[in-house]
Amino acid sequence: MWTPGLGALPARFRQPRLLIVGCGDVGQRVARALQPRLRIIALTSSPERVPSLRVQGITPLLGNLDAPRSLARLAGLATHVLHLAPPPPTGWGDPRTVALGRALRLRSAPRAFVYGSTSGVYGDLQGAKAAETLGTAARTPRAFRRVSAEQAVRFLGRSSHANGLVRSIILRIPGIYAPDRAGGTPKERLLKGTPVLQTQDDVYSNHIHADDLARACIKALWRGKPQRIYNVNDDSALLMGDYFDLAADLYGLPRPPRVPRNTAQDQLPLMLLSFMSESRQMDNTRMKQELKLQLRYPTVATGLLSPPLF
């Protein structure tokens, strides 16, 4: 992981520096895995988060993606950037990622820029497999905002800088789960008895354990190919209802009731219905072959009861 050619710089700048933008649960897992080999810096818009980040050995830097002028200090700050912050909750674009890219281009840009996108950019494939070579077919405003962010990341990667081309990498991420993650298992929903679709109406869902996602982020920062997209998901191939049945059996809880699609809108939240309107299976071959990631939790059956790794 060590970067050659930094010997003439002061000691605090010779060590590779990772900037995490959106340092939530996954970002903190990445930080724990990399310390003390790297200096970890986290951009935060909340002064209240500063003490907790410092306790974790992370250097906090106040700035707001919605206030571009506050990002000027990011220029030339990091050798590697991990961008996990979501787009704004409304609109069709992602001005946050655009503002971040502009700030990073003001001076020497990072060697690697990894962006955490979503599998939703593929749209509805009616259960077919999605490889990274497939074009985007976003159907919701949320997915369109992610497509916009990906375009900004690609532009950053294509841009020329004093220190060469930025190696930008996009990770397309499905549902993230982990027993030690807030809301990271279906247990709460099972306890509420929230219905799922009957088998003939059901859709495929894709998953990745938060620890494996953190490891994929790290692999991408150093092994990801320039201007490359990677699906980051486990090997599970489950319909959504089967996933909740499996979780119920593992937790010793009743399986959720099944309902037909034509009555689901009367019983399910709009956000959940939106996820049930798209069905696809993600192909993770490129992740395994190029990033050399060996999943610790290859299926949700192995991960739902897992102890924390980092």
FIVOMAR-637843 format. One record per atom (N, C-alpha, C): residue in three letters; x negated, y, z negated. Coordinates in pm, whole numbers, plus 50000, padded with zeros to 5 digits. Atoms other than C-alpha are relative to their C-alpha. Layout:
N
ALAXYZ...
***
This chain:
310
MET499204988050000MET500005000050000MET499165012650000TRP500824987950012TRP497055023349963TRP499725006050136THR500134992849874THR496645049750228THR498575004450021PRO501394996149976PRO493185053850382PRO499905014650042GLY500254986749950GLY491615087150467GLY500395011249908LEU499604989750094LEU492615105850150LEU498915003249900GLY501064998850100GLY489265105249975GLY499575014249970ALA500474986550024ALA488545142450013ALA501005008449921LEU498984992450070LEU491745153149838LEU499854998549849PRO499995001850145PRO492175159249463PRO500674986949963ALA499545013450040ALA492945127349269ALA501524998950003ARG498545001250007ARG496645135449219ARG500644999550139PHE499495000749865PHE497065138249599PHE499474987950077ARG500515011949932ARG494995107449689ARG500964988349983GLN499055010750022GLN497605084449539GLN501225002150089PRO498794998349919PRO500495077849780PRO501145005349916ARG498924993650073ARG503495098549681ARG501324996950069LEU498685003649947LEU507045086149728LEU501045009849949LEU498874991450034LEU509915110749735LEU501284992150020ILE498705006649990ILE513295095149660ILE501085010649997VAL498884990749990VAL516275115349771VAL501284991949981GLY498865008550036GLY519395101549607GLY499534988949908CYS500635009850089CYS517675084349314CYS501024994749899GLY499025006650084GLY520635065049180GLY499534986249960ASP500335013550046ASP520755028349086ASP498914993550085VAL500985006749913VAL518855014949390VAL498685007550000GLY501234992350004GLY516345043449392GLY499204997649874GLN500705002750126GLN515535037149028GLN499424985949997ARG500585013449988ARG515025000149101ARG498725000450083VAL501214998449918VAL512565010049373VAL498885006049917ALA501024993350082ALA510755033149133ALA499384990649898ARG500525009350101ARG510435006448864ARG499084989650064ALA500815010149932ALA509044981749115ALA498645005350045LEU501234994349944LEU506395005749247LEU499095006449896GLN500854993950102GLN505135021448925GLN499044989649943PRO500584986549989PRO502345028248843PRO499175001950126ARG500854999449881ARG500875022249187ARG500215012850082LEU499694987849926LEU502575052849333LEU500485010849904ARG499364989050070ARG503535086949208ARG501405001350059ILE498614999649956ILE507345087749227ILE500595013649967ILE499334987050015ILE509165120749280ILE501454998150042ALA498595001149966ALA512955123449280ALA500625013850012LEU499254987649983LEU514995151949421LEU501344998549928THR498725000150070THR517945160049196THR500595014049999SER499314987050007SER520525187749203SER500555002649861SER499424999150133SER521435181748840SER498925001849893PRO500974998150108PRO519295197048561PRO500204990049886GLU499725009550107GLU521005172748323GLU499294986650021ARG500655012849971ARG519275143348497ARG498485000549978VAL501454998550011VAL515755157348450VAL499424991749886PRO500605007850109PRO515095141848104PRO500034984950025SER499925014449979SER516315107048203SER499044995450108LEU500975003649897LEU514175107048517LEU498585000049944ARG501344999350060ARG511095117548320ARG499744988049910VAL500165011750087VAL511685089648067VAL499634987750082GLN500305011449913GLN511495065248360GLN498675001650074GLY501274997849933GLY508145079448470GLY500145005950139ILE499734993849871ILE509725097248768ILE499895015249985THR500134985450003THR508785133348842THR501225006350064PRO498804993949940PRO512035152948889PRO499675013150070LEU500154987649926LEU512255180949142LEU501405005250031LEU498674994449980LEU515305203449140LEU500155005450142GLY499694995649865GLY516845209349479GLY501354994550039ASN498655003849962ASN520185206249654ASN500084998950152LEU499905002149856LEU520765191449998LEU501035009250064ASP499004990749949ASP523725215050034ASP499515014549996ALA500614986650004ALA521425245149975ALA498624999050062PRO501275002649930PRO518665242250239PRO498815008049948ARG501134992150049ARG516555270450092ARG499354993749877SER500555006350120SER516115250049774SER499084988350032LEU500795011649960LEU514325222949974LEU498615003750050ALA501294995849942ALA511285243650079ALA498824993249933ARG501115006250072ARG509105227349811ARG499724985750046LEU500205013949955LEU509515193549980LEU498954999150110ALA500935000349886ALA507265203150273ALA498614995649956GLY501345005050029GLY504035183050260GLY499854993549865LEU500075005050138LEU504925169249916LEU499714985149993ALA500055014650013ALA505175132049985ALA499414993550125THR500495008049888THR503445106250201THR501094990850054HIS498905008849962HIS506615084850207HIS501295005549941VAL498704995050045VAL510305093850176VAL501044988950012LEU498875009350000LEU513265071750082LEU501275008349979HIS498804991550001HIS516575089050161HIS501234991249980LEU498845008150034LEU519535072749986LEU501225008649964ALA498894991250034ALA521775103249938ALA501094998950106PRO498905001049903PRO525235101050099PRO500255013150071PRO499574987749935PRO526605125950349PRO501075007149915PRO498904993350070PRO529175151750233PRO501274991550007PRO498795008250001PRO532585137050147PRO501025003550107THR499074996049894THR534325155750430THR499225003950124GLY500624995949875GLY533655165250790GLY499614988150086TRP500365010449902TRP532265146051087TRP498494998850017GLY501455000449989GLY528535153051051GLY499344999149864ASP500765000650125ASP525785151650791ASP498975011249998PRO500974989050007PRO524175185850744PRO498944997849894ARG500985002550106ARG522385172350436ARG498744993750058THR501185006649942THR520115149250635THR499295009350098VAL500614990149910VAL519565176650894VAL499145009749920ALA500744990550083ALA518485200850619ALA498744993549942LEU501175007150054LEU516165174750466LEU498924998650107GLY500985001649892GLY514505167750801GLY499315013150033ARG500594987049971ARG513965204750865ARG498995004049893ALA500924996550109ALA512375209650524ALA498714991950010LEU501185008649991LEU510015180250575LEU499115003750118ARG500774996549882ARG508935193550915ARG499275013449986LEU500624986950016LEU507805226950775LEU498484999149988ARG501435002050015ARG504365213050697ARG499694985750043SER500325013749962SER502665179250729SER501124990749957ALA498855008650025ALA505505154450756ALA499544986849937PRO500385012850061PRO505575121150569PRO499634989750105ARG500375010849909ARG504065090150723ARG501204991150031ALA498845008749982ALA507275070450671ALA501235006449938PHE498724994650047PHE510895080650629PHE501034988950016VAL499035010949997VAL513415053550536VAL501365005449957TYR498664995150028TYR517125061350547TYR500964988349976GLY499005010150030GLY519845040250385GLY501345003750060SER498734997749932SER522795040150625SER501004989349957THR498955009650034THR525865017750628THR500344991150119SER499565009249894SER527114987850823SER501275004950067GLY498784994849942GLY530285007850886GLY499835006550136VAL500214993749869VAL528665024051191VAL500304990450114TYR499685009749894TYR529334991651383TYR501484999850034GLY498575000549977GLY533084995851349GLY500554986049987ASP499335012950009ASP535454966551386ASP499554990850114LEU500455009749899LEU533954936351565LEU500874987550000GLN499065011250006GLN536864913151486GLN499304987049962GLY500675011850054GLY534564889451300GLY498734996050071ALA501215003549925ALA531754888651557ALA498755004949926LYS501264996250064LYS528084892051460LYS499475013250055ALA500584987149962ALA526364925751463ALA498504999349988ALA501464998649999ALA522714927251565ALA499685014850019GLU500384985849997GLU520784959951554GLU500015005950141THR499984995149862THR520784962251934THR501405004350044LEU498624996349969LEU524554967051929LEU500215015049977GLY499734985750016GLY525725002751981GLY500975002749887THR499074996250107THR527625021451712THR501405002050058ALA498604998249960ALA531415022451726ALA500805004449878ALA499374995150122ALA532375042651420ALA501475003250025ARG498564997749986ARG536125045051357ARG500555009049891THR499534991850111THR536375064851034THR499105012449985PRO500864988350025PRO535135099650937PRO498764996549919ARG501145004150083ARG532915083050675ARG498904993850086ALA500985006549913ALA531225061750942ALA499415009850100PHE500524989849908PHE530925091151185PHE498935008549933ARG501014992150072ARG529045110650918ARG498694992449991ARG501225008150004ARG526595081850888ARG499314999350136VAL500594999749866VAL526095080651264VAL499255013150021SER500654986949991SER525295117751249SER498685000149925ALA501235000750079ALA522745111250975ALA498944991850073GLU500955008349927GLU521125083451179GLU499385007950116GLN500524992049889GLN520785107251474GLN498965010049951ALA500984990650056ALA519005132551252ALA498714992949963VAL501195007850036VAL516645105451127VAL499224996350126ARG500685003349876ARG515875094651482ARG499285012250057PHE500644987849952PHE515145130751577PHE498725002749922LEU501204998150082LEU512725133451286LEU498884990750046GLY501005009749957GLY510955102051405GLY499395003250135ARG500514996849866ARG510635114751762ARG499195012950002SER500674987050001SER509325148851661SER498504998549982SER501455000150015SER505625156051689SER499595009249886HIS500494992350114HIS503725168551386HIS498484999950001ALA501464998950006ALA500165177951296ALA499364986849964ASN500615012650042ASN499595143951134ASN500574988050077GLY499545011149919GLY501235123551406GLY501494997549987LEU498595003449995LEU504585107151462LEU500474994749866VAL499395005350121VAL506825101051162VAL500594986250031ARG499445013549985ARG507655064151126ARG501354999749929SER498674999750061SER511395066751068SER500694986550017ILE499365013250004ILE513365035750974ILE501405001649944ILE498614999650045ILE517115031050934ILE500394986249949LEU499485012350058LEU518565004450704LEU501525000650001ARG498535000650000ARG522184994850768ARG500444990349891ILE499755006950127ILE523564983850434ILE501494997349983PRO498595003150029PRO526834965850351PRO500305002349852GLY499634998550140GLY528424961850007GLY498884996049906ILE501085002450096ILE525884964349725ILE500614994749870TYR499485005550125TYR526424942949417TYR498844996249908ALA500955005050100ALA524594932849098ALA500715000349864PRO499355000250131PRO525764922848749PRO499615011849910ASP500444988950085ASP523724951248592ASP500205013550067ARG499714987649928ARG525054977648832ARG501435004449965ALA498674995050034ALA528014999848739ALA500994996650112GLY499045004249899GLY531014984848919GLY499424990550100GLY500765008149905GLY528614960249076GLY500484985850020THR499425013249978THR530784929149058THR501515001550017PRO498544999449983PRO534414920949143PRO500784997649869LYS499325004150123LYS535184913248777LYS501145009449962GLU498974990550040GLU537114945248704GLU501224998950089ARG498865001349907ARG539234941449014ARG500754987049977LEU499355012750029LEU539914905048929LEU500865001049874LEU499244998450124LEU541024914748580LEU501285007950023LYS498804992349967LYS543484939348734LYS500984992150085GLY499145007949915GLY544864912348961GLY500275006350136THR499834993549870THR544354933349276THR500074989450111PRO499855010249896PRO545574913249578PRO498905000750106VAL500845000649880VAL543524902549878VAL500884995150115LEU499215004149883LEU544664894750231LEU500104984850010GLN499885014249973GLN546004860750322GLN498994996050108THR501115004749918THR543534839350513THR500125003950146GLN499844997149856GLN544994844850861GLN499845014850032ASP500174985649979ASP544764882750814ASP498675005249947ASP501184995650075ASP541454883650627ASP498875004750091VAL501144994549927VAL538234900850731VAL498704995449935TYR501325003350055TYR534564892350691TYR499455012049924SER500704989650075SER532654911850429SER498544995849986ASN501445002550008ASN528884914850395ASN499465006049872HIS500484996250132HIS526784918650082HIS498484999949994ILE501435000550032ILE523314925549946ILE499865002949851HIS500284997650141HIS522104922749588HIS499145012649988ALA500724987250016ALA520804956149458ALA498504997949988ASP501435002650011ASP517434940649370ASP499394996850137ASP500515003049867ASP517014926449720ASP500015012450089LEU499984987549923LEU518024959949867LEU498815008749962ALA501164992250043ALA515374977349658ALA498724994450063ARG501195006249940ARG512794952349784ARG499965002750150ALA499974996949857ALA513944958250143ALA499565014450026CYS500434986149986CYS513484995750096CYS498485001149992ILE501464999750017ILE509914989949976ILE499304994050122LYS500595006249881LYS509134966350263LYS500085009650120ALA499824991049886ALA510524991550512ALA499045011849994LEU500904988550014LEU508405019850372LEU498614997050053TRP501375003449957TRP505195000850454TRP499954990650120ARG500045009649890ARG506164974150709ARG500965003250113GLY499014997049898GLY509044989350901GLY499355005750126LYS500544995249874LYS508314995251268LYS500555013950031PRO499554986349970PRO508545030851402PRO501345000350073GLN498704997649936GLN512045042751492GLN500824987250012ARG499375013249999ARG513495008751399ARG501234999849910ILE498805002350081ILE516894998051265ILE499964985849946TYR499955013350062TYR517284968951022TYR501344998249928ASN498895004150084ASN520404951950894ASN499434994349871VAL500475004950129VAL519894945750523VAL501174993449928ASN498895007650060ASN522274918550406ASN499534985949969ASP500385013650036ASP522174884050253ASP500554990250104ASP499615010449905ASP523044850950419ASP501454995649984SER498605003850019SER526634848850293SER500805002950126ALA499074997949888ALA529284845150561ALA501394996949947LEU498755002450072LEU532474849350363LEU501085009950042LEU498864991149991LEU535904863050426LEU500165006949865MET499914992350124MET536714889650168MET500774992549891GLY499235007550099GLY539344868349997GLY499214988549941ASP500835011050049ASP536944839049973ASP498935004949904TYR500984994050091TYR534394862049812TYR500615002149862PHE499364997850129PHE536854871649540PHE500414986949933ASP499725013250057ASP537924835449495ASP498744994249935LEU501265005050053LEU534274825749447LEU499645007049870ALA500324992550121ALA533734853549194ALA500934996149885ALA499055003950104ALA536884843949005ALA499614986549940ASP500415013250050ASP535694807848979ASP498755001049914LEU501244998450078LEU532244818748856LEU500285006249863TYR499704993050125TYR533774841248589TYR501094993249918GLY498935006850072GLY536504817048488GLY501275008349994LEU498824991449994LEU539234841548592LEU500974994850107PRO499055004149896PRO542424836248795PRO499625005650135ARG500224995049865ARG542024839049169ARG501025010950033PRO499064989149969PRO543604870749314PRO501164995250087PRO498885003649911PRO547034868749478PRO499705003750144ARG500174997449856ARG547154867649858ARG501265006650055VAL498864993049940VAL549354891250058VAL499775001350149PRO500164997649856PRO550044895550431PRO499625014550027ARG500454986549968ARG548564925850602ARG501155009950010ASN498914990449978ASN551964940850683ASN500635005049870THR499524994850128THR552724945050312THR498865005349913ALA501164996150082ALA549184952750189ALA499985014949973GLN500054985650018GLN549594990150238GLN500845004849883ASP499184996450115ASP552214990349963ASP499384995949868GLN500565005650122GLN549944972649714GLN498535003149978LEU501444997950010LEU546364983549782LEU499655014850020PRO500454986149980PRO544495016949757PRO499555002350144LEU500364996749862LEU543785035250084LEU498564996750031MET501415002949975MET540015031750045MET499794985150023LEU500145014349984LEU540294994250003LEU500614995350132LEU499395003549873LEU542644991950299LEU499105003350118SER500884996349890SER540105010050515SER498914989650020PHE501005010649987PHE537504983250439PHE500614987350058MET499345012049950MET540054956550522MET500455001550145SER499614997849860SER540614971750867SER498884996450097GLU501135003449915GLU537184961150996GLU499404986749958SER500565013250027SER535644926651026SER498774997850086ARG501245002749928ARG532074918251121ARG499094991649913GLN501065007250069GLN529184895551029GLN498675006050044MET501264993349967MET525734911151011MET498874989950015ASP501165008549969ASP522654894651160ASP498775005949932ASN501164994850073ASN519644898150926ASN498684994150048THR501215006449947THR517094880451150THR498825009850005ARG501084990249986ARG515074912051217ARG499405003549863MET500474997150135MET514854919850845MET499024989349951LYS500835011150047LYS513374885450775LYS498724999050081GLN501175002049915GLN511024884251072GLN499025011649995GLU500904988449992GLU509654919751074GLU499645005649863LEU500314995150134LEU509944931050712LEU499454989049910LYS500485011650076LYS509044895950590LYS500674999349862LEU499295000350127LEU511694898750319LEU500604986349976GLN499415012550044GLN512474866350142GLN501015003349890LEU498944996250094LEU515794871249967LEU499904992149869ARG499945006750129ARG515794863749596ARG501414994649975TYR498605004050016TYR519574861149613TYR500624998750139PRO499565001649861PRO520394846849957PRO501514999350018THR498545000249992THR524094842849875THR500575006649875VAL499374993850117VAL526544859949643VAL500164989949887ALA499895010150105ALA526894826849458ALA498774999749912THR501234999850080THR523254829849347THR499795013449932GLY500264986650051GLY523454867049275GLY500995005449900LEU498984994250087LEU526694873349089LEU499734998049852LEU500325002650141LEU525344858448767LEU498535002349970SER501464998650012SER521724869448815SER499615009749891PRO500574990050092PRO519624886548546PRO499315010950080PRO500704989349926PRO518044920048643PRO498574996250032LEU501385003149956LEU514774917148836LEU499045011049961PHE500914988850026PHE513284951948793PHE500325006249865
***
